């Protein structure tokens, strides 16, 4: 941890690589580490400081690498440890650092620990995992897995059930066991000593389970809440979570000037403030999902679609901006490997407004307080796919949901596919679109997952050659954050909270103030100038339409337009 308000990661930009889909160097259709190394100049040009690498460890790939069988080995299809070292050296040469994925809520069932653990109740590794006796001949609780079905599976050899909040091939680790925690800290030291600079911690706030005094676990509420199963509300930020994380800080993190972000399903602002407080917390920031659940029907899960009500998004993001200011830190993301493409989700992915709406969404988010995260292809304005049937999809969550919805609940395949087209995780996992050539220049072979057909005009080669592309807009946004400290440290104030289409806010410190205005619709929107700072002497900072057009309609935003102004001096005056 670094308690300084000038902590380096506050002004950094992070780029997430999903290695299977980034760049294939050997033609086997699977992205790999040498492929990543070959594209580091792309990231350098964008202005990236930190690369977050999704898992490259040894894995049977039940959940695309988030089921780890050896934490100290590189998966052969991604390359070798020598390839990893060469990639790390290439990043260092370009002034970038590497953040690895730390997946320690669970392992693969093929990990040596679990192979031993499941063999006998007397095995020394048995207590590395979570076991419960059957209750009336069945699962000990009603907990559901995030990937459908029970969160418990029977282990025939011992007659017990083991817990898996995700796939049955992802048994949860028992963090109550100090030997497990010591193993985790040791593997973290291993990667830090290799030169890794930080960790993104997968579902880390689930590690402390809500044990009752008799050593059992209670049933979850019958009614589902949020986009995850009800047990997640019970398990998250458990009774010993902060204790475990402070121990991790003492044993590992305090020894390195690192960047840490904890993926935290169902987290509240108060919980995030507790775990990211610069003095008493343990992590630099969290990933929270509140804003990712606003285009789903309340209480019905992420697949139950509804249109976004913009005031809900403004209220959510503003709550996190204000709630963590001065006592924690935000991570700023629209996309990652688990989320659909934002330009398809909240923008307009059609030909006319795709680029403008992609730039607007980036402007709105990345000028807030927090560390920006760019997911591969987001800087190109890559879009969702809409494959015609389930056979095209490979994601375990998507396939399981489709099976349950169509076979057990009787829903029509067309209706279920509409939800998959909107929210499925494979939307984010289609291969990176480098060129207009076959398979988007991702591979010379057959890609493991089909490339989006629009790679003929949405690709990195075209974006770099076009001065006003989405890529160059992202580059300018990241550069502005380094140029203007107010965008990193300044206070956030929401403007026009009830406006149904315009998201406007103010960033201010003792020296400067910046006003951001974003139109989340395809129609012209008139601005209520009496409710906004006086912009007559303001300087255009960045926008997605030419500056020379701004004075023509100071009280109007075009469809999907974004503008950011630098106000003169520190004083704020309103046009009232």
PEFEN-V405184 format. One record per backbone hydrogen bond with DSSP energy under -1.0 kcal/mol. NH is the residue of the N-H (numbers start at 1). CO is the residue of the C=O. If there is no record, write none. Layout:
BEGIN
nh co
NH CO
NH CO
END
This chain:
BEGIN
nh co
7 4
10 7
14 372
15 50
16 374
17 52
21 18
24 442
31 20
32 23
33 78
36 32
37 33
38 34
39 36
40 37
43 39
44 40
45 41
46 42
47 43
48 43
49 13
50 13
51 97
52 15
53 99
54 17
58 70
58 73
66 63
69 58
70 58
73 70
75 56
78 75
84 80
85 81
86 82
87 83
88 84
89 85
90 86
91 87
92 88
93 89
95 92
96 91
97 49
99 51
100 198
102 200
107 171
108 68
109 169
111 108
115 111
116 112
117 113
118 114
119 116
123 120
126 123
128 125
129 126
132 161
135 138
138 135
145 149
146 165
148 145
151 143
153 162
155 160
159 155
161 132
162 153
163 130
164 151
170 167
172 163
173 105
174 128
175 173
177 174
181 177
182 178
183 179
184 180
185 181
186 182
187 183
188 184
189 185
190 186
191 187
192 188
193 189
195 192
196 191
197 98
199 259
200 100
201 261
202 102
204 201
205 263
206 203
207 204
211 209
212 216
215 212
232 229
233 230
235 231
236 232
237 205
241 238
244 240
245 241
246 242
247 243
248 244
249 245
250 246
251 247
252 248
253 248
254 249
255 252
256 253
258 256
259 197
261 199
262 285
263 201
264 287
267 264
272 268
273 269
274 270
275 271
276 272
281 277
282 275
283 275
285 260
287 262
292 289
293 290
296 293
297 304
300 297
304 301
305 303
306 295
312 309
313 309
314 310
315 311
316 312
317 313
318 314
319 315
320 316
321 317
322 318
323 319
324 320
327 324
328 324
332 371
339 336
345 341
346 342
347 342
354 350
357 353
358 354
359 355
360 356
361 357
362 358
363 359
364 360
365 361
366 362
368 365
371 330
373 332
374 14
376 16
378 375
380 377
381 378
382 377
392 389
393 390
399 395
400 396
401 397
402 398
403 399
404 400
405 401
406 402
407 403
408 404
409 404
411 405
416 412
417 413
418 414
419 415
420 416
421 417
422 418
423 419
424 420
427 424
428 425
432 21
434 440
435 440
440 437
441 438
442 439
448 29
455 452
457 454
458 454
460 433
461 434
463 459
464 460
465 461
469 466
473 469
474 470
475 471
476 472
477 473
478 474
479 475
480 476
481 477
483 479
484 480
487 484
488 485
489 485
490 486
491 508
493 506
495 504
499 496
503 518
505 516
506 493
507 514
508 491
509 512
514 507
515 565
516 505
517 563
518 503
519 561
520 501
525 557
527 555
529 527
531 528
532 529
534 573
538 535
539 566
541 564
542 564
544 562
549 546
550 547
553 550
556 553
557 525
560 521
561 558
563 517
564 542
565 515
566 539
567 513
575 532
576 574
END
